[in-house]
Amino acid sequence: MIETRSRKQSGGSEEVIKTVQFSVLRYDPKTLPAPRVDSFNVPVTKGLTVLDGLHYIKENLDSSLAWRYSCRMGVCGSCGMFINSYPRLACNTQVLELKTDTVHLKPLPNFDIIKDLVPDLSVLFEKHRSVRPFIVRRDVSIDELPSGEFFQSVEELERYLQFTYCIKCGLCMAACPTVATDRRYLGPQPLTQAYRYDIDSRDDGSDERKEEALGSHGAFRCHFAGACSEVCPKGVDPALGIQLSKRRAFVASLGLLPKKRLAAVAPPVTSAKRREGTPDAPERTVR
Amino acid sequence: MRTRESTLWTWHLLAGAVILVLLGLHMFIMHLSGLGGSGEEDVLSYSSVMERSRALAFVIVYILLLGVALYHGLYGFRKIVFELTLSEGVERAVTVLIVLLGLALFVIGSYATITAYAM
């Protein structure tokens, strides 16, 4: 249903380009026996995101609509939902770019529904936690070095850098066909994070992650559909991470994996010796 | 870094590579050896089949191909079955059944090959 209008929105100054129908799946497991679909007409201005549209519905049409959001700028990963049968962040999706007259909204698949568009991401966080996604060291206690640092070269950083951009939005898990069929499969997000720490030169925890990441429902269950990488809003390539993880396991199984050279702990900056030839700092201009 | 599953999966990959070579050899002998002049009937005739069956090299190749093909196929089948989100106990039972099935088929196949060799 298209309604082209040229009027000023109340309280706004932007021109309404058309009215788009938001077709939203509604479900509350506590009160509704089955999901239903509600439709709302939303006046769309240039740059209006799906998240803005949901705010419009909540403020003007149905205050009981539930969804999750926080930052509104593609950083927190809270507003992931199934938009026109594709997992996307609502804040990162402009309605006009969808080029449709109806926007179909559903909660992310492969997760239980808490209410309406709110998926239960606790499974994702549990799986994420199970791969110990932090620096593990045996030779030095991280707790004893709360402000300490490790030496790491730029090349070592770049090996895993892209995988650190994950915001745990769950879109990759929603897109993964293996997660859809095998609920015990770890999934692209935790597997990629396991690989991210495994190849970090500061980390020595591969052995503690291997039972989860390389177990019977770990990396070897990936079919390499690549849907996870396709939908990631941050440009992370989980499918690549999983394939590299498999390759690493293959090389390790043949006994050919080189021993990891662990990054050394850097001494405190205050105890660092000044390099020869370093010029003096300029005199302070403000006292 | 090594786990039971990563070892099984590594064998699965290596078995695939071996299949590629042995199956390629088999296909070449069965379908392309006629390029040298002899027809396909010759390759499939009783005397040709028995001649190959009595050659030790063929017996070794056939048994090896049987073993790697069974391992590769049954590991893949196990992988598909595991996607049904089974409990750990059921998964263990499936693994045992598949191992027994693989061993039985390997024994039957090897018996047939060795019997033909001895004929």
Interface residues (C-beta under 8 A of the other chain):
Chain A: T178 T181 D182 R183 R184 Y185 S206 D207 K210 E211 L214 G215 S216 H217 G218 F220 R221 K246 R248 A249 F250 A252 S253 L254 L257
Chain B: M1 R2 T3 E5 S6 T7 W9 T10 L13 K79 F82 E83 L84 T85 E91
